[in-house]
Amino acid sequence: MSEELPDISHLSDKAKHDFGLVQRAVHQRDQKAFAELMDRYKDSVYFMLLKMVNNSDDADDLTIEAFGKAFNRLSQYTPNFAFSTWLFKIASNNCIDFLRKKKKNVLSLDNRYNNDDGDSLMIELQSENLNPEQEAIKEQKLIIMREVVTRLKPRYRMLIEMRYFQELSYDEIAEKLDLPLGTVKAQLFRARDFLYNLLKNTKDGI
């Protein structure tokens, strides 16, 4: 007996098309469907994130992360609301987490961003002045992070070190390694994915 398809009559034509792409991506592992979903929303996600972080490299990173997280959870999407609403929520929540962890006041504390779905997002940032206990915890986490990075394959380890420890831009990394910019971004996405899985399974956590 075939699975009954959900009712999507409440969705716009655009959202119905997205739902069809999601179905193909989930059930047929259709790479073209993944690519089309990313192509349809990468610019709008990027510009939303750029407004939130005010840094093009960080916005690039966060856009790739948002799509990575969305595609990893694609089977969890239900058409109670449009795919774009679901994607923008993942992207904005991930960005808020990033800003809190970064502890840098790149936005005013009362900054709000209204996305296409009418959600008003308020960014709450902690002070960058850490007390001694927080500083010690931060240093301990950095030690754990560096130890975990050594477990990555050499090319991924080098990319992570250049991007996050040396704080080089994508363009600088591409120039130093004599690689196309797109290749650097794609390999960094894979490197972050490997690193995330290692950190998730590390005994001490982070």
Secondary structure, DSSP 8 states (H G I E B T S, - for coil): --------TTS-HHHHHHHHHHHHHHHH--HHHHHHHHHHHHHHHHHHHHHHH--HHHHHHHHHHHHHHHHHTGGG--TTS-HHHHHHHHHHHHHHHHHHHHT---S-TT-EEE-TT--EEE-----S---HHHHHHHHHHHHHHHHHHTTS-HHHHHHHIIIIIS---HHHHHHHHT--HHHHHHHHHHHHHHHHHHHHH-TT--
